[in-house]
């Protein structure tokens, strides 16, 4: 076997670990809270901080891989990811777990840009596109394997083993990568916007912390803490925008935010991430609480979601020249809204045509519907902004991933906020699903500001002298 194909397998395995880790944690939500005696408002951080850390690390990692070399960044990313996994597994309390998950997310986010760089360097022009296309399928596969494996592990071994499972495969990835990956040759010296990363992190963390404090049920939220958190977030956000306007290579290219069309697309992607993460992160929790399902069964529920999403995305991408961009987004988001409203009804033991349907089959069908409608809208939402300025594809892709991930972090916190103040977790999730349904329906209205067909172009001024497009960020 050619070394490049073995290299492809090792890189794919590293990405698979990060993908599974992100998707299996929802199955263990309840067990983490019980095991660490932590309230839901802090367990929600375990999900939100991982998503946020991935979002801010991706653009930076892309530039680091150019400067330090693909092997250095990829191997370091996997190694730090494994070390953080050990700390997660050994966490004595939820605060240590949150900190370790932040490091794990930073390391996991670094794998995507460096992995694409490794494969881009290893394959020639003729086979590169096919290899990168195959690499893109790793994350959906992780979305299938993660919840199922996580459910079995939690049922039989406990939640801490959802982190320890990374170690055997991760060690193989590190050792093999050190042997197969070439060292850095022509290193590119490019400024890295660490200041922008820090300010963006403080901005979003401040918002999430304020939402966490508002989730406080014993004694209520402290106004001073909420106000201070929001004030810090506002100040950091202002400094972030000011910094990005002046730095040579910003992680957030402000010229792409000033145009009306991009403003609509970035707002759409923010709420897109909010709705999707808010739903998919809590389907297993809802199944466990409302329907008394085992961890294994609740993880299995996400399989039809992933399969339906893959099928619908493939078909949707093929049909885009005929459908345009607006119709799939409207159909997908309204379909998500309907699915969420049905799920919020809390129906048990439904019957269809006089035939009783099991609760598992019912929830699996709803999960499949949500995945299908997500898949319908996905290709259109991904490509509409790129068509506006195809020469800025890296910057646009990075913005899309960042806005979706930040929206997902805040969406997770909002669901926990609603859940914490309800009489029961089940009731809180059903109320949150209604809110997400409203958000999904309103998001569909944003299509009025985006292009409907390929070929639409807008003029975007170049970044400041010495600036370049930030590294691409992956989809959320």
ABEGO torsion letter per residue (X at the ends): XBAAAAAAAAAAAAAAAAAAAAAAAAAAAAAAAAAAGBBAAAAAAAAAAAAAAAAAAAAAAAAAAAAAEAAAAAAAAAAAAAAAAAAAAABABAAAAAAAAAAAAAAAAAAAAAAAAAAAAABBAAAAAAAAAAAAAAAAAAAAAAAAAAAAAAAAAEAAAAAAAAAAAAAAAAAAAAAABBBBBBBBBBBBBAAAAAAAAAAAAAAAAAAAAAABABGEBBAAAAAAAAAAAAAAAAAAAAAAAABABBABBAAAAABAAAAAAAAAAAAAAAAAAAAAAAAAAAAAAAAGBBAAAAAAAAAAAAAAAAAAAAAAAAAAAAAEAAAAAAAAAAAAAAAAAAAAAGBBGBBBGGBBBBAAAAAAAAAAAAAAAAAAAAAAAAAAAAAABAAAAAAAAAAAAAAAAAAAAAAAAAAAAAAAABABAAAAAAAAAAAAAAAAAAAAAAAAABBABBGBBBBBBBBBBGBBBBBBBBBX
